[in-house]
Amino acid sequence: MSYKTRVVFTVKEVDDVDPFLMMEFHDEIPGLPVDQPVFSLMVGATKEEAELVATFLNAKILYYRPFPLVPKNE
């Protein structure tokens, strides 16, 4: 059983203002919340800037471990 999940960061917007990042889970983990994490950006951040951040994170982050100590001997 895996206690880590592959993730993909995507850019979302509400009414074409205030872009934000969403971290989408791609593997199931027992106890993982249904709601996916959302990252709010600084006021004034553009969609283009948010896309750059998402591209960087997707290139550099391999897994998300919501429960880093379970199992302890992984």
Secondary structure as UniProt FT lines:
FT   STRAND          7..14
FT   TURN            15..16
FT   STRAND          17..25
FT   TURN            30..31
FT   STRAND          38..40
FT   TURN            43..44
FT   HELIX           47..60
FT   TURN            68..69
FT   TURN            72..73
//
